[in-house]
Amino acid sequence: MGLLKILRKIHLTATRSCARNQHQEHSCECDQKRNTMFHYLSLFLTTANVVMFFLFYIYYVEKNMPSNIN
């Protein structure tokens, strides 16, 4: 839930700044910038999620694995 609120806030901030600057640039340019920002943000979050999952998995396996299996 917290992540969705953060994403919504970023979206609203981007929308407001676009609306503020709309007289200076075309709205399609603005939409393209916003979409690019969301693309990179989602890419970063996905990568961070995968890395955190592997780090947690490695830590969990190392901690709970018996040291000598005979």
C-alpha positions in Angstrom: 0.0 0.0 0.0 2.8 2.4 0.8 4.5 1.9 -2.6 1.2 2.6 -4.4 0.8 5.9 -2.5 4.4 6.9 -3.4 3.8 6.1 -7.1 0.5 8.0 -7.0 2.2 11.0 -5.4 4.9 11.0 -8.1 2.3 10.7 -10.8 0.3 13.7 -9.4 3.5 15.7 -9.1 4.5 15.0 -12.7 1.0 15.8 -13.9 0.9 19.1 -12.0 4.4 20.2 -13.2 3.3 19.2 -16.8 0.1 21.3 -16.4 2.1 24.2 -15.1 4.5 24.1 -18.1 1.9 23.2 -20.7 2.0 26.7 -22.2 5.7 26.2 -22.9 5.6 22.7 -24.4 3.2 20.4 -26.2 1.2 18.1 -24.1 2.3 15.0 -26.0 5.9 15.9 -25.2 4.9 16.2 -21.6 3.1 12.8 -21.7 6.2 11.3 -23.3 8.4 12.7 -20.5 6.1 11.4 -17.8 5.8 8.0 -19.5 9.6 7.8 -19.7 10.0 8.7 -16.1 7.5 6.0 -15.1 9.2 3.5 -17.3 12.6 4.1 -15.7 11.0 4.1 -12.2 9.3 0.8 -12.7 12.5 -0.7 -14.2 14.4 0.5 -11.2 11.8 -0.9 -8.7 11.7 -4.2 -10.5 15.5 -4.5 -10.5 15.6 -3.6 -6.8 12.9 -6.1 -6.1 14.8 -8.9 -7.8 18.1 -8.0 -6.2 16.5 -7.8 -2.7 14.8 -11.2 -3.3 18.1 -12.9 -4.2 19.9 -11.3 -1.3 17.2 -12.4 1.2 17.1 -15.9 -0.3 20.9 -16.3 -0.1 20.9 -15.0 3.5 18.0 -17.3 4.4 19.5 -20.4 2.8 23.0 -19.7 4.4 21.4 -19.2 7.8 19.1 -22.2 7.9 21.2 -24.7 5.9 22.9 -27.3 8.1 26.6 -26.9 7.8 27.5 -30.6 7.4 25.2 -32.9 5.4 26.1 -36.6 5.8 
